[in-house]
């Protein structure tokens, strides 16, 4: 008997970790409860409710009906994607996705599109992207997606959620539709300023991304040390790579920090490590505000974050920061912070992503909803999303 128990214990201990930790399937009621909680979660935690009438998440009969029909993990995730999309905020996303989910903007997009009267103007094209390789240029227009006019495709996008394609929703949907579904090529019709119309089949950036790259690449032009961040502000290895480059910089050498490919954002550890090379004393670089705490307690909360000097690491040459539409989130925070330190920030407008993301986990399923929960400001009080660089 004892030998049998030992054998049984050994078999149990040898089970793969995944098999041991597999969660039990929830009831339909538990998934539905999570779905129904999302509206309250957003209304409690989202930092930018003042963008909407009555300062609440825009809801519709269709969205509420979808929430009430949730019965499993798949339908919960699909509803969560729809509820978050109702914010028309590229910085608000779900922690999970489907193979056919829409591509994230700006991380997996290569066209920045804005409404201009009845037209849909391409105002920026991502460097080195499939769209750029196909000859799409700033100033072109997006006139159709598949065989549907852009305006009709945008209207259909919002009609599926029971919402109207008004205000910020129009440009948001145009950029999402141009990024395409993650599991298929994009079918886009482009009209150039000369009136030439081209129908293009472009891979999405989930399959046609840049591949493996070092955290930073460098070159020198007319004595200026140019350091380009390869969408690496979320990679802690970037700190060592940047430190190595700066350690080799000449005394007083002008430096250009190229943040035009930082669409996926990053973390403050990397950003503060970079900024730490350019200060002698603790220096304010960003203001944080937490509306959720004021909603809960009635007492507002706001604080200033500082960057600190890094012992043995100090560069005294002039610094320019180059930005563009694919400078996103922490890239924007780094640009705004560097301006507070005296750098010249130049280029196109940035992505304009709202606030700082917090992860909010639904109580039953554990599904994560990622919401801008802090408002962020430059040290002069300018909202980060409205910051304007010097035009080049």
N, C-alpha and C positions, 0 to 999 in steps of 0.2 A: 504493500500500500504506500509506504514511504517513497519507494522508488518511483511509483506512478505519480505521486504529487510533485516530486522533484522534476520529473520529465514534463509534467503539465506546466510547472512554473517556468522551465526553460523555454518551452514553446511560446508561452505568453510574452516573455521578455524579448524573444527574438522577432516578434512581429514588427514590421516596418513602422517607423514613427508616424508616418502619414495615416496608416490604418488605425493606430491607437488614438490619434487625435481627431479623427473624422467626426465633425459635429453631427448630432442627431438632426434629422430633418424636422423643421418646425411645422407647426400646424398652419393651415391657411389663415386662421384668425390672427396668429402672431405676425405673419408677413403683412397682412392687411393693416394691423395696428401700426407697424413700422411705416407703411405707406401714408397712413393718415396722420402720422406724427411729423411728416416732413414740412408741411405748411407752417406749423407752429415753431418748428426748429428754425426755419428760415426767418420767420418774423421775430424771433427772439435774438438770433445770432448774426444775421446779415447786417453789415455795417452801413449799407448804402440804401436803406429803405426809402430815404427821401427822394429817390429817383422816381417813385411811383405815386399815383394818386392815393390818398389816405395813408401813405407810408406802410403799405402791406404788399406782400407778394401778389402779383397779378394772377388771379385764378379764373377758371372758366368752368362752365357746366361739364365740358368734355374732360377736363383734368380731374375734377372731383369724381366724376363717374369712373374714370380710370383708376383712381386711388381706391375707390370702393370695391373694384373688381379684382384687385390684387390677391393672388392666392398661393404664389410660390416665389422662389428667389428670382427667377427670370422675369416675371411680370413686375416684381418690386423694382428691379434694376431698371427696366424699361420706363416705368413710371418716374423713378428718381431722375433719370436723364431728362425726361420731359419737364418735370417740375423745375429742375435747375435751369433748363433752357429758357423757361419763362422769365428768368431774370435778365436775359439778353446781356450777359456779362461773361466775357471770355475767360475771366479768372475763376469763375464758379463752375466746378465740375464734380463728377462722381468718382469715387475711388476705384470702381470697377467699370468694365465696359464690355461690349460685344464685338465680335469680329467685324460686324457691319455698322458699328457706331460711327458717327461723324468724326472727322479728324479734328484734333484740338487746334485752335487758333490762339496764339501765333506759332506754337511749337511745331506743328506739322502743316503749316500753310506756306504758300509762296506768293500769294497775291493779296495785296491790301486793296479793298474796294470800298468806295464811298458813293452814296447817291449824289447825283448832280442833276437837278431837274428831273427829267424823265429817264436820264441815262445812268449807267452804273460804271463810274470811272475807276480805272485801275490807277491808284496813286502811288504805288510802290510795288516792286518786283524783287523777290529775294535773290540775292547774289548766289550764283552757282546752282540754282534750283532747276527742276524740270521746265517750269514756265520760262525762266530766263534762257535756258538752252533752246527752247522752241521759238525764241525771238519775240516773246511778249514784252512790251515795253511800257513804262510809265506814260500815261496819256491815252493808252488804248482803252477800249470799253469791253466789258463783258456783256454780250447781248443775248446769250442763251446757254442753258445748261441741259445737255442732251438735246432734245428737240423742243424744249419749253423755253419761252422767253424768260429772261432773268426776273422781270417783275412778276410774271405768273408763278415761277418757281418759288419766289419769296413768299407770295401770298399763300401758296399751297403749304409751305413749311409751317407757317403760323396757323393756317386753318386746321391743320392736324392737331393743334393744341387748343383750338377754340379761341384763338386770339387774333387781333387785327395787326397787320404789318405796318404799324405806325411808329414814329419817333425813332429811337435808337434800335428798334427791332429790325428795321429794314437793312441797315448796314451790317448788323450782326449776322443776319441770315445770309446775306450775300457772301460774306467772308467764309462762313461755315460751308455753304454750298460749293464754293470754289475750292475749298480744301478737300471736299469729297468724302465718300465712305472709305473706311480703312481697308476694305477687302476687295477693292476694284479700282480700275483706272477712272480718270475723270474725262468727261466729254464736254468740252467748253468751246463756245464760239466767240471769237475775238474780232472786234472791229478796230482797225487802226485809224489814225487821224486822216489818212488819205482816202478812206472809204473802202479799203480792202478788207473783206470778211474772210476769216479762216476758221474752220472747224478742227479743233485739236483733240487728240487723245493723249492725255498726260498721265504718267504714273502718279500715285499718291506718295506722300513723303514717308509713309510707313514702310514702303518697299524701295523707295528711291532716295533715302536719306544719305548723308555724307559719309557714313561708315565710321570706322575707328579713326580717331585723330588724337594728337597730343592735346593736353589741356590748353596750352598756349603755343602760338607760333610767332616768330619775331623776324623782323627785317629792319634795315636801316636805310633811310632816304634823306639825303642832304643833311646828314648828321643827326636826324631825329630817330630815336629808338621807337619803333612801332611794335606794340605788343597786342596781338589779336587773341581774344578769348574764344575758343571753339565750343560755344554753348556749354561751358564748363564751370559755371559759377556754383553749381551744386555738387561739385566733385572736390573733396578735401585735398586730393592730390594736386589741385591747382595751386594751393598755397606754396608747396615746395617748388613747383615749376616756376611760379612767379618770383619767388625769392631768389632762385638761381639766376634768372634773367636780370633782376635788379642788382644782384651782387656783382654782375659783370658790366653794369652800366658805367660810363665815364662820369667823373665828377661834374655835376652841373649840366649833364646832357639833357636836352629836351626829350620828353617822353610823350608818346601818343598812345592812349589806351583805347583800343578798338573794341567797342561793345556792340557792334552791329549784328553779331551772331550770338545773342544770349537770350533767345526767345523762350527757353524753358526755365528761365529764372535761376534760382539757386538758394543759398543760405547766407546768413549774416556772418558766419565764421569766415568764409572765403572773402566776402566783401570787406569786412573789418581788417582782415590780414592785408589786403591790398591797400586800403586807405592808411593803414598804420605806417606805411613807408613815407607818408607825406605830412606827418604832424610831429611837433615837438612836445605838445602838452595835450591832455584830454580835451577833445574838441567835439562839440555837438554836430551831428550830421543828419538827424532825422527826428521827427516828432511822431509819436504814436497816440492814438485815441481809441478807447474801447467802448463803443456805444452800448454793447450788451450789458455791461456792468451798470451803466446809468439806467437802462431800462429796468433792470432787476432791483436796484437799490434806490434809485432817484438821485444818486450821487455821481457826478461825472468823474471820469478818470482819464488823465492825459500825462504823458511823460516824454522826456527828451532822452534819446540814446546818444552816447558818445563813442567816438573811436579813440583808442589809446595808442600812444607810441609803442613801437616794438623795439626792445633793446637791441642795439647793434644794427638796426635797419632804418636808414634814413636817406632819402634822396632829395636834393635841393634844386634840381633843375625844373624848368617850367613844365606844366602838364596840360595836355589837351585831351579831352575825351570825345570820341566820335560815336554817335548814336544814330538809330534809325527805327523803322517800324518793327524790326525783329530784335529790338532791345526791350526785354520784357521783365516785369516783376522785379527780382533782385537786381537785374541789369539796370532797371530804372532807378532803383534805390541807390545803387552804386554811383550812377551818373549824378543824381541830385546831391548825394553826399560829397562827391568830389567837387562839385561846384561850391558847396559850403566851405571846402578847404582851400578854395581859391583857383581851382582848375577852370579852364575854358571849355565849356560843353557845346559842341557844334554838331550839326547834321540835320537829318529829317526828324519829324516828330516821332516819339517813341510809341510803344504799343498802347500806352494809356491804361494798363491793367489796374484794377481797383484794389487798393489795400493789401493787407497781409492775410494769407490763407491760414485757417485753422481746420484741423480734421475733426469732424463731428460724427461719432459712431452711433448708428441706430441701435436701440436697446436689445432687440430680439435677434435680428439677423447679423448684426455687426457691420453691415454695409456702411461705408464711409462716405459722407457728403463733405466736400471741400469748399468752404465758403470764405470770401473776404470778410473777416470778423473784426479786424482793426482798420481804422482809417489811418492813412499815412500822409505826412506833410513834409515839405522842405523846412529848413530851420526858420525861414522867413514867413511861414504859415501858408505858403502856396500848396494846395493839394497836389500830391505827386502826379496824379493822372492828368493834370492840366499844365504841367511844366513844359516850357517851350525852349528848346536849345537854340543857340545862335545859328541861323541858316548859313550853310557853307557856300 
